[in-house]
């Protein structure tokens, strides 16, 4: 066991895990990185050692909040986009990808709902799940109807922007941009369409994809699936690396997570999950771990908008320790 204040073993293990990614000559790398595992530091070091300038490196994620955080951390070293904004730029720059849209087409959030209304008025029946079909890469009459109506309005919505760019690139209607380095964040929250775009980019540029199937939060909201990151982990095309330490939580929380995972494995509830280390990191959280060695189990009534029972408990516990809010 490491003595108090002597963290050389953990620091050496973390350094080795990061250095293995930096030193790898593989053009396709997958980094399994759980919450608080120093992924941003890895991204910075990858960008610092990569060749080329700012405009020759890109970082992609899937929602604006994450994009904004990444831009704050990495924006001086690379272009940072959501996948939608990246694909929208492709349509604006490449006529072969956007046709039959005009050069003056607009991005109109809500277009998908408008086209569904059109379908029900014109056809007199319930509209198909157009967006779901595009996200699943379904190419059928319904998808073509949607694309034709989008061309009629000379407009795109979020998902059909990505779909138009992907199908055009896949059909080689335009060349795929190449970059010195492509970084992908939170890959576990991408759907099949978005994973398809990443796959196309990976054929033209060195790429590092980061994510964690334990953090797949959007599968019920945007047709995302942890299957995509699990496939990359299993199929052998990507060199797989893992960041082992949690910088965010004290030991008791890390241990509790590992206990839950162990129990879930025991009762066969985690079939297909990527096995990964998840360790306490004393150099970052040693003092907090000593100060907070246990987890309080608290039962409250059901939360309501006007009755934040858990919030009140947390505020009271903090105040009792002499910390002002």
Residue frames relative to the residue before (quaternion, step in Angstrom):
aa qw qx qy qz dx dy dz
X 1.0000 0.0000 0.0000 0.0000 0.00 0.00 0.00
X 0.4980 -0.6699 0.4638 0.2968 3.58 -0.97 0.86
X 0.4358 -0.6883 0.5101 0.2757 3.57 -0.91 0.88
X 0.6351 -0.5349 0.3921 0.3960 3.55 -1.24 0.59
X 0.8220 0.2233 -0.1875 0.4893 3.55 -0.88 0.98
X 0.6768 0.4250 -0.2979 0.5221 3.62 1.20 -0.19
X 0.0369 0.8455 -0.5248 0.0913 3.54 -0.09 1.32
X 0.2735 0.8171 -0.4832 0.1551 3.58 1.20 0.34
X 0.6303 0.5480 -0.3441 0.4290 3.60 1.02 -0.74
X 0.6915 0.4658 -0.2797 0.4760 3.57 0.84 -0.98
X 0.6557 0.5149 -0.3177 0.4517 3.57 0.91 -0.85
X 0.6513 0.5054 -0.3139 0.4711 3.57 1.00 -0.79
X 0.6524 0.5133 -0.3202 0.4566 3.61 0.98 -0.78
X 0.6509 0.5014 -0.3168 0.4739 3.57 1.00 -0.81
X 0.6478 0.5218 -0.3164 0.4560 3.56 0.91 -0.90
X 0.6592 0.5123 -0.3067 0.4571 3.57 0.97 -0.86
X 0.6417 0.5275 -0.3258 0.4515 3.60 1.01 -0.81
X 0.6771 0.4691 -0.2862 0.4894 3.59 0.96 -0.85
X 0.6647 0.5207 -0.3092 0.4376 3.57 0.91 -0.90
X 0.5995 0.5706 -0.3597 0.4308 3.57 1.08 -0.66
X 0.6470 0.4916 -0.3133 0.4914 3.58 1.07 -0.73
X 0.6720 0.5143 -0.2967 0.4426 3.57 0.90 -0.95
X 0.7280 0.4513 -0.2374 0.4582 3.57 0.98 -0.85
X 0.5408 0.6594 -0.4014 0.3340 3.59 1.17 -0.43
X 0.3344 -0.7486 0.5358 0.2016 3.61 -0.89 0.87
X 0.4481 0.7140 -0.4477 0.2982 3.60 1.26 -0.16
X 0.4225 -0.7088 0.5106 0.2416 3.58 -1.01 0.84
X 0.7544 0.2666 -0.1628 0.5773 3.57 1.23 -0.39
X 0.0690 0.8035 -0.5834 0.0963 3.54 -0.51 1.23
X 0.1589 -0.7508 0.6361 0.0799 3.53 -1.12 0.83
X 0.1124 -0.7900 0.6018 0.0329 3.56 -0.77 1.09
X 0.2137 -0.7555 0.6091 0.1120 3.56 -0.61 1.17
X 0.1027 0.8152 -0.5478 0.1574 3.55 -0.34 1.31
X 0.2698 -0.7796 0.5518 0.1225 3.54 -0.52 1.24
X 0.7317 -0.4148 0.2831 0.4609 3.60 -1.27 -0.02
X 0.8541 0.1526 -0.1233 0.4818 3.54 -1.00 0.91
X 0.4789 0.7106 -0.4112 0.3108 3.60 1.14 0.46
X 0.6092 -0.6084 0.3342 0.3835 3.59 1.22 0.52
X 0.2340 0.8111 -0.5020 0.1880 3.54 1.16 0.63
X 0.6428 0.5332 -0.3365 0.4351 3.60 0.95 -0.83
X 0.6231 0.5290 -0.3350 0.4688 3.58 1.04 -0.77
X 0.6342 0.5210 -0.3244 0.4703 3.57 0.99 -0.80
X 0.6477 0.5202 -0.3201 0.4553 3.59 0.90 -0.91
X 0.6465 0.5222 -0.3218 0.4535 3.58 0.93 -0.88
X 0.6884 0.4763 -0.2915 0.4628 3.57 0.87 -0.91
X 0.6145 0.5349 -0.3494 0.4628 3.60 1.05 -0.67
X 0.6756 0.4822 -0.2927 0.4748 3.58 0.95 -0.86
X 0.6395 0.5449 -0.3239 0.4349 3.57 0.99 -0.82
X 0.7514 0.3885 -0.2276 0.4823 3.60 0.97 -0.76
X 0.5565 0.6146 -0.4047 0.3857 3.59 1.20 -0.23
X 0.5084 -0.6379 0.4867 0.3126 3.54 -1.20 0.55
X 0.6964 0.4886 -0.3355 0.4046 3.54 -1.30 0.19
X 0.5242 -0.6486 0.4701 0.2890 3.51 -1.36 0.19
X 0.8152 -0.2928 0.2139 0.4517 3.51 -1.41 -0.10
X 0.7505 0.4256 -0.2274 0.4515 3.58 0.78 -1.02
X 0.6436 0.5138 -0.3268 0.4636 3.58 1.27 -0.05
X 0.6973 0.3735 -0.2583 0.5546 3.58 1.30 0.17
X 0.0569 -0.8114 0.5813 0.0209 3.59 -0.92 0.81
X 0.1777 -0.7325 0.6486 0.1052 3.51 -1.31 0.61
X 0.0705 -0.8149 0.5753 -0.0057 3.58 -0.76 1.05
X 0.0620 0.7501 -0.6582 0.0166 3.52 -1.17 0.74
X 0.6083 -0.6536 0.3524 0.2803 3.60 -1.20 0.01
X 0.7882 0.1810 -0.1488 0.5691 3.67 1.12 -0.27
X 0.6688 -0.5606 0.3291 0.3609 3.55 -1.19 0.64
X 0.6229 0.5527 -0.3632 0.4179 3.61 0.94 -0.76
X 0.6754 0.4669 -0.2895 0.4920 3.57 0.94 -0.85
X 0.6191 0.5456 -0.3391 0.4517 3.57 1.02 -0.79
X 0.6610 0.5104 -0.3165 0.4499 3.58 0.91 -0.86
X 0.6416 0.5146 -0.3235 0.4678 3.59 0.99 -0.80
X 0.6737 0.4916 -0.2941 0.4669 3.57 0.93 -0.91
X 0.6325 0.5316 -0.3367 0.4516 3.57 1.04 -0.73
X 0.6163 0.5381 -0.3437 0.4609 3.58 1.04 -0.72
X 0.7415 0.4274 -0.2216 0.4673 3.58 0.93 -0.93
X 0.8369 0.2376 -0.0578 0.4897 3.57 0.90 -0.94
X 0.4543 0.7578 -0.4054 0.2347 3.57 1.26 -0.28
X 0.6315 0.5286 -0.3471 0.4488 3.59 1.15 -0.41
X 0.7270 0.4304 -0.2308 0.4827 3.57 1.22 -0.42
X 0.8125 0.0838 -0.0066 0.5769 3.60 1.16 -0.48
X 0.5259 -0.5653 0.5136 0.3743 3.52 -1.33 0.24
X 0.1358 -0.7937 0.5912 0.0458 3.58 -0.90 0.94
X 0.0353 0.8096 -0.5800 0.0830 3.57 -0.76 1.10
X 0.3991 -0.5417 0.6364 0.3771 3.45 -1.43 0.05
X 0.6213 -0.5439 0.3863 0.4110 3.58 -1.15 0.44
X 0.6181 0.5510 -0.3427 0.4438 3.57 1.06 -0.74
X 0.6947 0.4649 -0.2983 0.4607 3.61 0.79 -0.95
X 0.6030 0.5447 -0.3572 0.4605 3.60 1.09 -0.64
X 0.6905 0.4670 -0.2797 0.4763 3.58 0.87 -0.94
X 0.6038 0.5465 -0.3593 0.4557 3.60 1.05 -0.68
X 0.6385 0.5186 -0.3197 0.4704 3.58 1.01 -0.78
X 0.6209 0.5369 -0.3401 0.4589 3.59 1.03 -0.76
X 0.6645 0.4999 -0.3152 0.4573 3.59 0.91 -0.87
X 0.6521 0.5096 -0.3239 0.4584 3.58 0.99 -0.75
X 0.7326 0.4415 -0.2378 0.4602 3.60 0.98 -0.82
X 0.7853 0.3161 -0.1392 0.5138 3.60 1.06 -0.71
X 0.3365 -0.7662 0.5145 0.1873 3.57 -0.31 1.22
X 0.6420 0.5510 -0.3275 0.4207 3.58 1.01 -0.80
X 0.6674 0.4826 -0.3036 0.4792 3.60 1.15 -0.49
X 0.7400 0.4331 -0.2451 0.4525 3.59 0.94 -0.80
X 0.5064 0.6702 -0.4364 0.3224 3.65 1.11 -0.53
X 0.5618 -0.1498 -0.8127 -0.0380 1.55 -2.05 1.53
X 0.3330 0.7227 -0.5347 0.2844 3.63 1.12 0.44
X 0.4616 -0.6746 0.5001 0.2861 3.57 -1.13 0.65
X 0.6701 -0.4822 0.3715 0.4248 3.56 -1.29 0.14
X 0.7076 0.4498 -0.2426 0.4880 3.59 1.22 -0.49
X 0.2878 0.7772 -0.5215 0.2029 3.62 1.19 0.33
X 0.2791 -0.7640 0.5630 0.1466 3.57 -1.20 0.56
X 0.3970 -0.6476 0.5850 0.2843 3.52 -1.32 0.39
X 0.0089 -0.8221 0.5652 -0.0680 3.55 -0.52 1.22
X 0.2368 -0.7711 0.5742 0.1399 3.62 -0.13 1.22
X 0.7056 0.3817 -0.3113 0.5094 3.56 -0.73 1.07
X 0.4362 0.7039 -0.4570 0.3247 3.58 1.26 -0.11
X 0.6207 0.5604 -0.3533 0.4193 3.59 0.96 -0.80
X 0.6666 0.4887 -0.3029 0.4744 3.59 0.99 -0.80
X 0.6283 0.5324 -0.3297 0.4616 3.57 1.04 -0.76
X 0.6712 0.4858 -0.3016 0.4718 3.58 0.90 -0.86
X 0.6155 0.5283 -0.3485 0.4696 3.60 1.04 -0.66
X 0.6387 0.5081 -0.3233 0.4790 3.60 1.00 -0.79
X 0.6216 0.5393 -0.3384 0.4563 3.58 0.97 -0.83
X 0.6552 0.5340 -0.3110 0.4346 3.54 0.87 -1.01
X 0.6984 0.4792 -0.2821 0.4506 3.59 0.84 -0.95
X 0.6450 0.4940 -0.3238 0.4850 3.58 1.11 -0.64
X 0.7180 0.4589 -0.2562 0.4564 3.57 0.84 -0.99
X 0.7739 0.3576 -0.1760 0.4922 3.57 0.88 -0.98
X 0.3478 -0.7666 0.4769 0.2530 3.56 1.18 -0.42
X 0.6838 0.4044 -0.2951 0.5309 3.58 1.13 0.64
X 0.6758 -0.5026 0.3489 0.4110 3.53 -1.27 0.38
X 0.4803 -0.6890 0.4669 0.2768 3.55 -0.93 0.93
X 0.5113 -0.6110 0.4963 0.3450 3.59 -1.10 0.61
X 0.5414 -0.5781 0.4830 0.3734 3.55 -1.31 0.17
X 0.2001 -0.8456 0.4836 0.1056 3.54 0.42 1.30
X 0.6949 0.4847 -0.2881 0.4463 3.56 0.77 -1.05
X 0.6410 0.5325 -0.3194 0.4512 3.56 0.96 -0.85
X 0.6497 0.5156 -0.3173 0.4597 3.56 1.00 -0.78
X 0.6579 0.4905 -0.3215 0.4725 3.58 0.93 -0.80
X 0.6474 0.5212 -0.3244 0.4518 3.58 0.94 -0.83
X 0.7121 0.4199 -0.2445 0.5068 3.59 1.13 -0.63
X 0.4536 -0.7148 0.4216 0.3249 3.59 1.33 0.16
X 0.3149 0.7308 -0.5310 0.2911 3.57 0.98 0.87
X 0.1068 -0.7852 0.6097 0.0189 3.57 -0.70 1.13
X 0.2964 0.7477 -0.5379 0.2525 3.57 -0.11 1.29
X 0.7638 -0.3668 0.2517 0.4677 3.58 -1.28 -0.13
X 0.6278 0.5418 -0.3429 0.4413 3.60 1.04 -0.72
X 0.6539 0.4984 -0.3132 0.4754 3.58 0.94 -0.86
X 0.6551 0.5046 -0.3180 0.4638 3.59 0.95 -0.82
X 0.5961 0.5491 -0.3603 0.4619 3.60 1.07 -0.72
X 0.6558 0.5157 -0.3129 0.4540 3.56 0.88 -0.92
X 0.6825 0.4902 -0.2953 0.4547 3.58 0.83 -0.98
X 0.6383 0.5250 -0.3244 0.4602 3.60 1.02 -0.77
X 0.6656 0.4810 -0.3066 0.4814 3.60 0.95 -0.83
X 0.6099 0.5368 -0.3546 0.4628 3.58 1.06 -0.66
X 0.6444 0.5061 -0.3126 0.4806 3.56 1.04 -0.79
X 0.6001 0.5589 -0.3532 0.4502 3.59 1.07 -0.72
X 0.7339 0.3857 -0.2234 0.5127 3.58 0.97 -0.85
X 0.2975 -0.7676 0.4986 0.2713 3.59 1.31 -0.26
X 0.5733 0.5684 -0.3558 0.4708 3.53 0.96 0.99
X 0.1885 -0.7507 0.6205 0.1258 3.52 -1.33 0.37
X 0.2716 -0.6840 0.6448 0.2065 3.52 -1.38 0.38
X 0.7689 -0.3947 0.2264 0.4492 3.60 -1.25 0.01
X 0.7607 0.4137 -0.2373 0.4403 3.58 0.60 -1.12
X 0.6773 0.4738 -0.3251 0.4595 3.61 0.93 -0.71
X 0.5136 0.5972 -0.4240 0.4469 3.60 1.23 -0.28
X 0.6901 0.4619 -0.2685 0.4882 3.56 0.87 -1.00
X 0.6500 0.5308 -0.3205 0.4392 3.58 0.96 -0.86
X 0.6570 0.5023 -0.3166 0.4645 3.60 0.91 -0.87
X 0.6630 0.4948 -0.3129 0.4667 3.59 0.93 -0.87
X 0.6749 0.5075 -0.3077 0.4385 3.59 0.87 -0.93
X 0.7005 0.4659 -0.2937 0.4539 3.59 0.75 -0.99
X 0.6402 0.5235 -0.3304 0.4549 3.59 1.06 -0.67
X 0.6683 0.4814 -0.2952 0.4842 3.57 0.97 -0.85
X 0.6585 0.5188 -0.3137 0.4459 3.56 0.93 -0.88
X 0.7090 0.4285 -0.2514 0.5005 3.58 1.08 -0.72
X 0.4404 -0.7304 0.4215 0.3082 3.58 1.36 0.16
X 0.2843 0.7509 -0.5425 0.2470 3.59 0.99 0.78
X 0.7678 0.0594 -0.0656 0.6345 3.56 1.32 -0.29
X 0.5507 -0.6151 0.4483 0.3427 3.55 -1.16 0.58
X 0.4682 -0.6574 0.5155 0.2877 3.54 -1.15 0.66
X 0.4726 -0.6599 0.5008 0.3008 3.58 -0.88 0.92
X 0.2019 -0.7544 0.6081 0.1429 3.57 -1.08 0.70
X 0.1354 -0.7831 0.6059 0.0369 3.53 -1.15 0.78
X 0.5957 -0.5487 0.4415 0.3863 3.54 -1.28 0.35
X 0.7889 -0.0750 0.0729 0.6056 3.57 1.12 -0.73
X 0.1167 -0.7511 0.6468 0.0621 3.53 -1.10 0.85
X 0.0869 -0.7808 0.6180 0.0297 3.58 -0.83 1.03
X 0.1196 -0.7882 0.6029 0.0317 3.57 -0.89 1.00
X 0.1353 -0.8085 0.5703 0.0519 3.58 -0.76 1.04
X 0.8532 0.1290 -0.1263 0.4893 3.57 -1.20 0.74
X 0.0725 0.8559 -0.5064 0.0756 3.55 0.94 0.94
X 0.5826 0.6051 -0.3806 0.3867 3.59 1.12 -0.55
X 0.7018 0.4501 -0.2663 0.4837 3.61 1.20 -0.37
X 0.4950 0.6241 -0.4492 0.4045 3.59 1.19 0.45
X 0.3597 -0.7077 0.5594 0.2383 3.57 -1.15 0.62
X 0.7535 -0.4138 0.2524 0.4441 3.58 -1.30 0.10
X 0.6294 0.5301 -0.3363 0.4581 3.60 1.00 -0.76
X 0.6919 0.4725 -0.2809 0.4681 3.57 0.83 -0.97
X 0.6264 0.5191 -0.3306 0.4784 3.57 1.05 -0.76
X 0.6077 0.5559 -0.3490 0.4471 3.58 1.11 -0.64
X 0.6430 0.5077 -0.3223 0.4743 3.59 0.97 -0.82
X 0.6395 0.5171 -0.3252 0.4667 3.59 0.96 -0.86
X 0.6362 0.5379 -0.3251 0.4474 3.57 1.01 -0.79
X 0.6427 0.5091 -0.3183 0.4758 3.57 1.03 -0.77
X 0.6509 0.5098 -0.3158 0.4656 3.61 0.94 -0.85
X 0.6504 0.5493 -0.3129 0.4211 3.56 1.02 -0.83
X 0.6310 0.5313 -0.3405 0.4513 3.59 1.17 -0.40
X 0.7457 0.4004 -0.2147 0.4873 3.59 1.22 -0.35
X 0.8059 0.2034 -0.0720 0.5514 3.61 1.18 -0.42
X 0.5574 -0.5402 0.4844 0.4035 3.58 -1.23 0.36
X 0.0460 -0.8296 0.5552 -0.0371 3.58 -0.85 0.94
X 0.0889 -0.7445 0.6586 0.0636 3.53 -1.19 0.73
X 0.1151 -0.7944 0.5961 0.0183 3.56 -0.66 1.18
X 0.0795 -0.8029 0.5905 0.0168 3.57 -0.82 1.01
X 0.2946 0.7421 -0.5686 0.1978 3.54 -1.08 0.75
X 0.2162 -0.7541 0.6098 0.1126 3.53 -1.37 -0.02
X 0.3883 -0.7510 0.4777 0.2389 3.59 -0.49 1.12
X 0.5721 0.5812 -0.3886 0.4288 3.62 1.18 -0.33
X 0.7229 0.4294 -0.2400 0.4853 3.60 1.21 -0.41
X 0.3430 0.7495 -0.5051 0.2559 3.62 1.14 0.43
X 0.0408 -0.8645 0.4990 -0.0442 3.56 -0.03 1.35
X 0.7560 0.4560 -0.1953 0.4271 3.59 1.14 -0.56
X 0.3468 0.7801 -0.4786 0.2052 3.60 1.22 0.18
X 0.7116 0.4292 -0.2634 0.4899 3.60 1.08 -0.59
X 0.6884 0.4951 -0.2743 0.4536 3.58 1.25 -0.20
X 0.8382 0.0777 0.0016 0.5398 3.60 0.90 -0.78
X 0.5824 -0.6334 0.3476 0.3727 3.57 1.17 0.69
X 0.3268 0.7318 -0.5237 0.2886 3.57 1.14 0.59
X 0.0804 -0.8015 0.5913 0.0373 3.55 -1.23 0.40
X 0.4557 -0.6648 0.5214 0.2800 3.53 -1.08 0.75
X 0.4706 0.6901 -0.4413 0.3280 3.60 1.21 -0.23
X 0.6342 0.5606 -0.3466 0.4044 3.60 1.01 -0.74
X 0.6908 0.4407 -0.2920 0.4932 3.59 0.89 -0.83
X 0.6219 0.5310 -0.3472 0.4590 3.59 1.07 -0.62
X 0.6249 0.5272 -0.3418 0.4634 3.60 1.03 -0.69
X 0.6493 0.5036 -0.3247 0.4684 3.59 0.92 -0.85
X 0.6466 0.5272 -0.3173 0.4509 3.57 1.02 -0.79
X 0.7664 0.4202 -0.1914 0.4466 3.58 0.98 -0.87
X 0.6986 0.5559 -0.2952 0.3402 3.58 0.94 -0.85
X 0.5257 -0.7029 0.3689 0.3058 3.61 1.22 -0.23
X 0.5473 0.6232 -0.4109 0.3784 3.63 1.20 -0.12
X 0.7367 0.3591 -0.1966 0.5382 3.55 1.19 -0.57
X 0.3947 -0.6658 0.5765 0.2618 3.55 -1.11 0.75
X 0.2458 -0.8174 0.5125 0.0935 3.57 -0.62 1.16
X 0.0361 -0.7669 0.6407 -0.0092 3.55 -1.03 0.97
X 0.1670 -0.7871 0.5879 0.0834 3.56 -1.20 0.52
X 0.2664 -0.7317 0.6058 0.1630 3.55 -1.01 0.90
X 0.2926 -0.8571 0.4041 0.1285 3.59 -0.35 1.24
X 0.7548 0.4425 -0.2092 0.4368 3.61 1.08 -0.61
X 0.3182 -0.7064 0.6011 0.1962 3.53 -1.22 0.69
X 0.2308 -0.7931 0.5538 0.1046 3.60 -0.66 1.15
X 0.6581 0.5915 -0.2686 0.3806 3.54 1.26 -0.39
X 0.8039 0.3162 -0.1125 0.4909 3.58 1.03 -0.75
X 0.5050 -0.6146 0.4992 0.3434 3.59 -1.17 0.52
X 0.7286 -0.4713 0.2836 0.4081 3.53 -1.29 0.41
X 0.6464 0.5475 -0.3446 0.4044 3.59 0.88 -0.83
X 0.6555 0.4951 -0.3180 0.4733 3.61 1.04 -0.71
X 0.6437 0.5132 -0.3201 0.4688 3.60 0.94 -0.86
X 0.6593 0.5050 -0.3075 0.4645 3.58 0.94 -0.88
X 0.6396 0.5279 -0.3271 0.4529 3.59 1.01 -0.81
X 0.6282 0.5262 -0.3304 0.4682 3.59 1.00 -0.81
X 0.6824 0.4829 -0.2921 0.4646 3.58 0.88 -0.89
X 0.6084 0.5364 -0.3513 0.4676 3.60 1.09 -0.62
X 0.6496 0.5137 -0.3124 0.4653 3.58 0.96 -0.87
X 0.6586 0.5055 -0.3070 0.4653 3.58 0.94 -0.90
X 0.6439 0.5243 -0.3261 0.4517 3.57 0.95 -0.85
X 0.6684 0.4901 -0.3023 0.4708 3.60 0.95 -0.85
X 0.6478 0.5185 -0.3207 0.4568 3.58 0.97 -0.83
X 0.6312 0.5150 -0.3266 0.4793 3.58 1.05 -0.72
X 0.6366 0.5576 -0.3186 0.4269 3.55 0.99 -0.88
X 0.7582 0.3304 -0.1901 0.5290 3.59 1.02 -0.78
X 0.5122 -0.7103 0.3802 0.2976 3.58 1.27 0.56
X 0.3966 0.7197 -0.4777 0.3106 3.57 0.88 0.97
X 0.7177 0.4301 -0.2461 0.4892 3.60 1.22 -0.02
X 0.1326 0.8196 -0.5429 0.1265 3.57 1.00 0.81
X 0.8137 0.2519 -0.2000 0.4843 3.57 -0.88 0.96
X 0.4751 0.6846 -0.4390 0.3360 3.59 1.24 -0.23
X 0.4617 -0.6536 0.5247 0.2902 3.56 -1.12 0.74
X 0.3495 -0.7296 0.5475 0.2138 3.57 -0.71 1.06
X 0.1079 0.8084 -0.5654 0.1234 3.56 -0.86 0.96
X 0.4744 -0.6392 0.5079 0.3293 3.59 -1.12 0.53
X 0.0138 0.7669 -0.6416 -0.0012 3.57 -1.19 0.54
X 0.0627 0.8571 -0.4935 0.1333 3.51 0.09 1.40
X 0.5396 -0.5764 0.5135 0.3361 3.50 -1.33 0.51
X 0.1933 -0.7850 0.5801 0.0994 3.58 -1.04 0.83
X 0.3100 -0.8103 0.4669 0.1712 3.60 -0.01 1.27
X 0.6186 0.5531 -0.3897 0.3995 3.68 0.87 -0.65
X 0.7301 0.3935 -0.2375 0.5057 3.60 1.10 -0.63
X 0.8372 0.1852 -0.0460 0.5126 3.59 0.91 -0.89
X 0.3108 0.7827 -0.4949 0.2142 3.60 1.17 0.36
X 0.6901 0.4700 -0.2928 0.4660 3.59 0.86 -0.93
X 0.6388 0.5066 -0.3298 0.4759 3.61 1.01 -0.74
X 0.6308 0.5405 -0.3338 0.4455 3.58 1.02 -0.75
X 0.6641 0.4826 -0.3024 0.4844 3.58 1.03 -0.77
X 0.6800 0.5001 -0.2836 0.4551 3.57 1.04 -0.78
X 0.7888 0.1825 -0.0741 0.5822 3.58 1.06 -0.76
X 0.0045 0.8715 -0.4897 0.0266 3.60 0.36 1.21
X 0.7757 0.2951 -0.1591 0.5347 3.62 1.20 -0.21
X 0.3750 -0.6894 0.5731 0.2358 3.52 -1.37 0.27
X 0.3339 -0.7275 0.5635 0.2044 3.58 -0.85 0.95
X 0.2271 -0.7394 0.6186 0.1379 3.55 -1.00 0.88
X 0.0237 -0.8263 0.5591 -0.0637 3.56 -0.50 1.22
X 0.1699 -0.7646 0.6140 0.0978 3.58 -0.94 0.90
X 0.0113 0.7946 -0.6063 0.0294 3.56 -0.89 0.95
X 0.6031 -0.5027 0.4509 0.4246 3.52 -1.34 0.08
X 0.6682 -0.4855 0.3671 0.4277 3.55 -1.27 0.26
X 0.4625 -0.6910 0.4824 0.2753 3.56 -0.90 0.95
X 0.0390 -0.7568 0.6518 0.0295 3.51 -1.17 0.76
X 0.6931 -0.4871 0.3149 0.4280 3.57 -1.20 0.40
X 0.7624 0.3658 -0.1982 0.4957 3.57 0.97 -0.80
X 0.7508 0.3143 -0.1839 0.5510 3.60 1.24 0.00
X 0.0129 -0.8261 0.5607 -0.0548 3.55 0.19 1.34
X 0.1258 -0.8502 0.5063 0.0701 3.58 0.45 1.23
X 0.6755 0.4838 -0.3088 0.4629 3.60 0.86 -0.88
X 0.6330 0.5333 -0.3263 0.4565 3.56 1.00 -0.80
X 0.6487 0.5074 -0.3173 0.4701 3.57 0.99 -0.80
X 0.6379 0.5245 -0.3341 0.4543 3.56 0.99 -0.80
X 0.6668 0.5032 -0.3061 0.4567 3.57 0.89 -0.95
X 0.6488 0.5130 -0.3210 0.4613 3.59 0.94 -0.87
X 0.6595 0.5071 -0.3077 0.4618 3.60 0.99 -0.81
X 0.6519 0.5151 -0.3186 0.4563 3.58 1.00 -0.85
X 0.6450 0.5134 -0.3225 0.4652 3.57 1.00 -0.77
X 0.6707 0.5049 -0.2988 0.4538 3.56 0.91 -0.95
X 0.6334 0.5506 -0.3293 0.4327 3.57 1.05 -0.75
X 0.6771 0.4603 -0.2857 0.4981 3.56 1.22 -0.46
X 0.5769 -0.6455 0.3514 0.3565 3.56 1.29 0.29
X 0.5176 0.6136 -0.4298 0.4133 3.58 1.22 0.48
X 0.3384 -0.7480 0.5344 0.2012 3.58 -0.75 1.01
X 0.3667 -0.7353 0.5330 0.2019 3.56 -1.06 0.79
